[in-house]
């Protein structure tokens, strides 16, 4: 009415009335072309919240928030990194040499990114584990130190095709060297992390022998005493620090990195490694079930090392695998026949990607790379594709050349007419 009164009632003012009507219905007739302004970038969007956390990035496949395992080659195999709220299970090698390195890589990456650490162990004091973390290779010295370490092991580019079989030449290559330091860092195993970085980091330690009381009241429960204490400790840290989102007053969000060492071993009071039919066979699986529930509702990621080669009941291993999101197995050559086999002389063991998590879908991805090996150098732990040489040694080539000559002599003796043992039969 006000718009019509302003324009008047004459016939010549029909255009003005139409313009007013168009202005009144402008909200329903918004075109797809809008001016770029401050409203285009909403500060409270989900993507902005993901990027704002240091040391994380969203997955390009399903949008899940990822953290680095501390080993960029392993991040590449797991689809970009370890998803927040999931469990990474490391199957220990027999002598627990290389699995402890992956454990320390995970913790060292948390120190560099300013994440909160929770270190639990029944064997070593968590404070001693932090003192043994490798030193980071920062942007300036990363490329230089890497080139020095692989310089003696690197094969000249002109001889690569002569060293490996032809079927490996078309496969995509792994990235053992530094590519970018924005997500995932490289570490020098020959040096220890500076004490200043460890002192400025925030961490919580759980040393199981210190949690044992001399007067232990055993209550009827399916979980062992060590698992109950550890779950209570993890739950308290998550709730008190606000990693579950219960503290909205906290301005800056952070990631909780949980590391549990030698879970399932007799040091935790579990007997699954001692007998096949143990009394507490469901204690470990129930612990993992409750742990996953805590991780799913918090900004946390967990790595667990477990001596699966000592567990005699294979059904327990299958249940543990199903309760874990990501499973990586390490097979060391120490003490085996492969240690002296010339086929594996350039490697120290095999790495098996047994399971990749299924996030936001019904099935999980299967790694297309099956033949993976790891190598421990002076400074770096690298993961490479297992390249089999066409000939193992000179004796193999000589024996293969003697076979046609022997067969020709045999044919010459039987036929007696053609080659005489010096040439092949000419058909």
C-alpha positions as CSV (number, residue, x, y, z in Angstrom):
1,X,0.0,0.0,0.0
2,X,2.8,2.4,0.8
3,X,4.6,1.7,-2.4
4,X,1.4,2.1,-4.4
5,X,0.5,5.4,-2.7
6,X,4.0,6.8,-3.4
7,X,3.8,6.0,-7.1
8,X,0.2,7.2,-7.6
9,X,-2.9,5.7,-9.3
10,X,-2.4,6.8,-12.9
11,X,-1.9,4.4,-15.7
12,X,1.5,5.9,-16.4
13,X,2.8,4.7,-13.1
14,X,2.2,1.0,-13.8
15,X,6.0,0.5,-14.3
16,X,6.7,2.0,-10.9
17,X,4.1,-0.3,-9.3
18,X,5.8,-3.3,-11.0
19,X,9.2,-2.3,-9.8
20,X,7.9,-2.0,-6.2
21,X,6.4,-5.5,-6.5
22,X,9.6,-6.8,-7.8
23,X,11.5,-5.2,-4.9
24,X,9.0,-6.8,-2.5
25,X,9.5,-10.2,-3.9
26,X,13.2,-9.9,-4.4
27,X,13.9,-12.4,-1.6
28,X,12.3,-15.2,-3.6
29,X,13.9,-14.2,-6.9
30,X,17.6,-14.3,-6.0
31,X,19.9,-15.0,-8.9
32,X,22.8,-17.3,-8.9
33,X,25.3,-14.5,-9.3
34,X,26.1,-13.0,-6.0
35,X,28.7,-10.4,-4.9
36,X,31.7,-11.8,-3.2
37,X,31.8,-10.5,0.3
38,X,32.7,-11.3,3.9
39,X,29.7,-13.7,4.1
40,X,31.2,-16.0,1.5
41,X,33.8,-17.2,4.0
42,X,31.9,-18.4,7.1
43,X,34.3,-18.6,10.1
44,X,32.2,-21.3,11.8
45,X,32.2,-23.7,8.9
46,X,33.3,-27.3,9.5
47,X,36.3,-27.1,7.1
48,X,37.6,-24.0,9.0
49,X,37.4,-26.0,12.3
50,X,39.4,-28.9,10.8
51,X,42.2,-26.7,9.4
52,X,42.5,-24.7,12.5
53,X,44.0,-27.6,14.5
54,X,47.7,-27.8,14.1
55,X,49.2,-31.0,12.6
56,X,45.9,-32.1,11.0
57,X,44.2,-32.1,7.6
58,X,40.9,-33.3,6.2
59,X,40.9,-36.5,4.1
60,X,40.3,-35.9,0.4
61,X,38.3,-39.1,0.2
62,X,35.8,-38.9,3.0
63,X,36.5,-35.6,4.8
64,X,37.7,-37.3,8.0
65,X,40.2,-35.4,10.1
66,X,43.7,-37.0,9.8
67,X,46.9,-36.8,11.8
68,X,50.3,-38.0,10.7
69,X,51.8,-41.2,12.1
70,X,55.3,-39.6,12.0
71,X,56.3,-41.6,9.0
72,X,55.2,-40.0,5.7
73,X,55.6,-43.2,3.8
74,X,53.2,-45.0,6.2
75,X,50.8,-42.1,5.9
76,X,50.8,-42.6,2.1
77,X,49.9,-46.3,2.5
78,X,47.1,-45.6,5.0
79,X,45.3,-43.1,2.7
80,X,46.8,-39.9,3.8
81,X,47.3,-40.4,7.6
82,X,45.7,-41.8,10.7
83,X,42.1,-40.8,11.2
84,X,41.2,-39.0,14.4
85,X,39.1,-41.3,16.7
86,X,40.7,-44.5,15.4
87,X,43.1,-47.2,16.7
88,X,46.3,-48.1,14.9
89,X,47.5,-51.6,15.9
90,X,51.2,-52.4,15.3
91,X,52.0,-56.1,15.3
92,X,55.4,-56.2,16.9
93,X,58.3,-58.0,15.4
94,X,59.8,-60.9,17.4
95,X,62.6,-58.8,19.0
96,X,60.6,-55.6,19.3
97,X,63.2,-53.5,17.5
98,X,61.3,-51.9,14.7
99,X,57.8,-51.6,16.2
100,X,59.2,-49.4,19.0
101,X,60.5,-47.0,16.3
102,X,57.1,-46.5,14.8
103,X,55.8,-46.0,18.4
104,X,58.4,-43.2,18.9
105,X,57.7,-41.7,15.5
106,X,54.1,-41.2,16.5
107,X,54.9,-39.6,19.8
108,X,57.6,-37.3,18.2
109,X,55.1,-36.1,15.6
110,X,52.8,-35.1,18.5
111,X,55.6,-33.1,20.2
112,X,56.5,-31.2,17.1
113,X,52.8,-30.3,16.4
114,X,52.1,-29.3,20.0
115,X,49.6,-32.2,20.6
116,X,49.0,-33.6,24.1
117,X,50.6,-37.0,24.7
118,X,49.4,-39.9,26.8
119,X,52.1,-42.6,27.1
120,X,51.2,-45.9,28.8
121,X,53.6,-48.7,29.3
122,X,54.2,-51.7,31.6
123,X,57.8,-52.1,30.7
124,X,59.5,-48.7,30.4
125,X,58.9,-45.5,32.3
126,X,57.0,-43.0,30.0
127,X,59.5,-40.3,30.9
128,X,62.4,-42.5,29.6
129,X,60.5,-43.2,26.4
130,X,60.2,-39.4,25.8
131,X,63.9,-39.0,26.3
132,X,64.6,-41.4,23.4
133,X,62.4,-39.7,20.8
134,X,64.3,-38.9,17.6
135,X,65.3,-35.4,16.6
136,X,63.2,-33.7,13.9
137,X,64.7,-32.8,10.5
138,X,63.4,-29.3,9.9
139,X,62.9,-27.6,6.5
140,X,66.5,-26.3,6.1
141,X,68.3,-29.5,7.0
142,X,65.8,-32.0,5.9
143,X,66.8,-32.4,2.3
144,X,70.5,-32.2,3.1
145,X,70.5,-34.9,5.8
146,X,68.3,-37.2,3.7
147,X,70.6,-37.0,0.7
148,X,73.6,-37.8,3.0
149,X,71.9,-40.8,4.4
150,X,70.7,-42.3,1.1
151,X,73.7,-41.3,-0.9
152,X,75.6,-44.6,-0.2
153,X,72.5,-46.7,-0.8
154,X,71.1,-45.0,-3.9
155,X,71.5,-46.7,-7.3
156,X,72.5,-44.5,-10.2
157,X,69.6,-43.7,-12.4
158,X,71.3,-45.2,-15.5
159,X,71.6,-48.6,-13.8
160,X,68.1,-48.8,-12.3
161,X,66.7,-50.7,-15.2
162,X,69.6,-53.1,-15.1
163,X,69.1,-53.9,-11.4
164,X,65.4,-54.6,-11.1
165,X,63.0,-56.8,-13.1
166,X,61.1,-55.3,-16.0
167,X,57.7,-55.8,-14.4
168,X,58.5,-53.2,-11.6
169,X,59.4,-50.4,-13.9
170,X,55.8,-49.3,-14.6
171,X,54.7,-49.4,-10.9
172,X,54.2,-46.1,-9.1
173,X,57.2,-45.3,-6.9
174,X,57.1,-44.8,-3.1
175,X,58.2,-41.4,-1.8
176,X,61.0,-42.2,0.7
177,X,62.4,-38.7,0.7
178,X,61.0,-35.4,1.9
179,X,58.3,-33.8,-0.2
180,X,56.5,-31.4,2.1
181,X,56.8,-30.6,5.8
182,X,53.3,-29.1,6.2
183,X,51.9,-32.5,7.2
184,X,54.2,-35.1,8.6
185,X,57.9,-34.6,9.4
186,X,61.1,-36.6,9.0
187,X,63.3,-37.5,12.0
188,X,67.0,-38.3,12.5
189,X,67.3,-41.6,14.4
190,X,71.0,-40.9,15.2
191,X,70.1,-37.9,17.4
192,X,67.7,-37.3,20.3
193,X,65.0,-34.7,20.4
194,X,66.2,-31.5,22.2
195,X,65.3,-31.3,25.8
196,X,63.6,-27.9,25.3
197,X,61.0,-29.4,23.1
198,X,60.2,-32.2,25.5
199,X,59.9,-29.8,28.4
200,X,57.5,-27.5,26.6
201,X,55.3,-30.4,25.5
202,X,52.3,-31.4,27.5
203,X,52.1,-35.2,28.3
204,X,50.6,-37.6,30.7
205,X,52.4,-40.8,31.7
206,X,50.9,-44.2,32.9
207,X,53.5,-46.6,34.3
208,X,51.6,-49.7,35.3
209,X,54.1,-50.9,38.0
210,X,53.6,-47.6,39.8
211,X,49.8,-48.0,39.8
212,X,49.9,-51.4,41.6
213,X,49.1,-51.2,45.3
214,X,50.4,-53.8,47.8
215,X,46.9,-54.4,49.1
216,X,45.1,-55.2,45.9
217,X,41.4,-56.0,46.2
218,X,40.4,-58.2,43.4
219,X,36.9,-57.6,42.4
220,X,34.9,-60.0,40.1
221,X,35.3,-58.4,36.7
222,X,36.1,-59.5,33.2
223,X,38.9,-57.0,32.8
224,X,42.3,-57.3,34.4
225,X,43.4,-54.8,37.0
226,X,45.9,-53.1,34.6
227,X,43.2,-52.6,31.9
228,X,40.8,-51.1,34.4
229,X,43.3,-48.6,35.7
230,X,44.4,-47.6,32.2
231,X,40.8,-47.1,31.0
232,X,40.1,-44.9,34.0
233,X,43.3,-42.9,33.4
234,X,42.4,-42.3,29.7
235,X,38.8,-41.4,30.5
236,X,39.9,-38.8,33.1
237,X,42.4,-37.2,30.8
238,X,39.8,-36.9,28.0
239,X,37.1,-35.5,30.2
240,X,39.3,-33.1,32.3
241,X,41.2,-31.7,29.3
242,X,38.0,-31.3,27.3
243,X,39.0,-33.5,24.3
244,X,35.4,-34.8,24.2
245,X,34.0,-31.3,23.5
246,X,32.4,-31.0,27.0
247,X,34.4,-27.8,27.7
248,X,33.0,-25.1,25.3
249,X,35.0,-22.4,27.0
250,X,38.2,-23.8,25.7
251,X,39.3,-21.4,22.9
252,X,41.8,-23.6,21.0
253,X,41.2,-27.2,20.3
254,X,43.9,-29.8,20.3
255,X,44.6,-33.5,19.6
256,X,45.3,-36.1,22.2
257,X,47.8,-38.7,21.0
258,X,47.6,-42.0,23.0
259,X,50.4,-44.5,22.9
260,X,50.1,-47.9,24.6
261,X,53.1,-50.2,24.5
262,X,53.2,-54.0,24.6
263,X,49.5,-54.3,25.2
264,X,48.4,-58.0,25.8
265,X,51.8,-59.0,27.2
266,X,52.1,-60.7,30.6
267,X,53.5,-57.4,32.0
268,X,49.9,-56.0,31.9
269,X,48.6,-59.0,33.9
270,X,47.2,-60.7,30.9
271,X,47.8,-64.4,30.3
272,X,46.7,-64.7,26.6
273,X,50.4,-65.1,25.7
274,X,51.0,-67.9,28.2
275,X,48.3,-70.5,27.5
276,X,45.9,-71.2,24.6
277,X,42.8,-71.5,26.8
278,X,43.3,-68.7,29.3
279,X,40.9,-67.5,32.0
280,X,40.8,-63.9,30.8
281,X,40.5,-64.5,27.1
282,X,37.9,-61.7,26.7
283,X,39.7,-59.1,28.8
284,X,41.8,-57.7,25.9
285,X,38.9,-57.6,23.5
286,X,36.6,-55.8,26.0
287,X,39.4,-53.3,26.7
288,X,39.7,-52.5,23.0
289,X,35.9,-52.2,22.7
290,X,35.7,-49.6,25.5
291,X,38.7,-47.8,24.2
292,X,37.2,-47.4,20.8
293,X,34.1,-45.9,22.4
294,X,36.2,-43.3,24.1
295,X,38.1,-42.5,20.9
296,X,35.0,-42.1,18.8
297,X,33.7,-39.3,20.9
298,X,36.9,-37.3,21.4
299,X,39.6,-35.6,19.4
300,X,42.2,-38.3,20.0
301,X,44.1,-41.0,18.1
302,X,45.7,-44.1,19.5
303,X,48.6,-46.3,18.5
304,X,49.0,-49.8,20.2
305,X,51.9,-52.2,19.9
306,X,51.0,-55.8,20.6
307,X,53.1,-59.0,20.5
308,X,50.7,-61.0,18.4
309,X,53.3,-63.6,17.6
310,X,53.1,-64.7,21.3
311,X,49.3,-65.1,21.3
312,X,48.7,-68.8,20.8
313,X,44.9,-68.6,20.3
314,X,44.3,-67.4,16.7
315,X,40.7,-66.6,17.4
316,X,41.8,-63.9,19.8
317,X,44.0,-62.4,17.1
318,X,41.1,-62.3,14.7
319,X,38.9,-60.5,17.3
320,X,41.6,-58.0,18.1
321,X,42.0,-57.3,14.4
322,X,38.3,-56.7,14.0
323,X,38.2,-54.3,17.0
324,X,41.1,-52.3,15.6
325,X,40.7,-49.8,12.8
326,X,44.1,-50.0,11.1
327,X,46.4,-53.0,11.5
328,X,50.1,-53.0,10.3
329,X,52.3,-56.0,10.8
330,X,56.1,-56.0,10.9
331,X,58.1,-59.1,10.0
332,X,61.8,-58.9,10.8
333,X,64.4,-60.9,9.1
334,X,66.5,-61.3,12.3
335,X,66.9,-65.0,13.2
336,X,65.2,-66.2,10.1
337,X,66.4,-67.8,6.8
338,X,65.7,-64.6,4.9
339,X,68.5,-62.8,6.8
340,X,71.1,-64.8,4.8
341,X,69.1,-65.0,1.6
342,X,70.7,-62.8,-1.1
343,X,67.2,-62.0,-2.3
344,X,66.6,-59.8,0.8
345,X,70.1,-58.5,1.4
346,X,69.0,-54.8,0.9
347,X,66.1,-55.0,3.4
348,X,65.6,-55.6,7.1
349,X,62.1,-56.9,7.1
350,X,58.6,-56.9,5.5
351,X,55.7,-54.7,6.4
352,X,52.1,-55.9,5.9
353,X,49.1,-53.6,5.7
354,X,46.5,-56.0,7.1
355,X,43.6,-53.7,7.5
356,X,42.6,-50.1,6.5
357,X,39.7,-48.5,8.4
358,X,36.3,-48.3,6.8
359,X,35.1,-44.7,7.6
360,X,31.7,-43.4,6.4
361,X,31.2,-46.5,4.2
362,X,30.2,-50.1,4.5
363,X,33.5,-51.7,3.2
364,X,37.1,-50.8,3.8
365,X,39.7,-50.1,1.2
366,X,42.2,-52.7,0.3
367,X,45.8,-51.6,-0.2
368,X,46.9,-52.3,-3.8
369,X,50.5,-52.7,-2.7
370,X,51.3,-56.1,-1.3
371,X,55.1,-56.4,-1.6
372,X,56.5,-53.9,0.9
373,X,59.8,-54.0,2.8
374,X,61.4,-51.7,5.3
375,X,65.0,-50.7,5.7
376,X,66.7,-49.2,8.8
377,X,69.5,-46.8,7.7
378,X,71.7,-44.7,9.9
379,X,69.3,-41.8,10.2
380,X,66.0,-42.9,8.6
381,X,63.5,-45.8,8.7
382,X,62.2,-46.1,5.1
383,X,59.5,-48.2,3.5
384,X,60.1,-49.3,-0.1
385,X,58.6,-51.7,-2.6
386,X,60.3,-55.1,-2.6
387,X,62.1,-55.3,-6.0
388,X,63.2,-58.8,-6.9
389,X,66.4,-58.9,-9.1
390,X,66.2,-61.0,-12.3
391,X,69.3,-63.0,-11.3
392,X,70.3,-63.7,-7.7
393,X,74.0,-64.4,-8.4
394,X,76.6,-65.4,-11.1
395,X,76.2,-69.1,-10.3
396,X,72.6,-69.0,-11.3
397,X,73.4,-67.5,-14.7
398,X,76.2,-70.0,-15.3
399,X,74.0,-73.0,-14.4
400,X,71.3,-71.8,-16.7
401,X,73.7,-71.5,-19.6
402,X,74.9,-75.1,-19.0
403,X,71.5,-76.6,-19.3
404,X,71.1,-76.2,-23.2
405,X,74.6,-77.6,-23.8
406,X,73.9,-80.7,-21.7
407,X,70.6,-81.3,-23.4
408,X,72.2,-80.9,-26.9
409,X,74.9,-83.5,-26.0
410,X,72.2,-85.9,-24.8
411,X,70.2,-85.5,-28.1
412,X,73.4,-85.9,-30.1
413,X,74.2,-89.2,-28.5
414,X,70.7,-90.5,-29.1
415,X,70.3,-89.3,-32.6
416,X,73.9,-89.6,-33.7
417,X,73.5,-87.6,-36.9
418,X,73.2,-83.9,-36.4
419,X,74.6,-81.8,-33.7
420,X,77.2,-84.1,-32.1
421,X,76.7,-82.4,-28.8
422,X,78.2,-79.1,-30.0
423,X,75.1,-77.3,-31.4
424,X,71.3,-77.3,-30.9
425,X,69.2,-79.4,-33.2
426,X,68.0,-77.3,-36.2
427,X,64.3,-77.9,-36.8
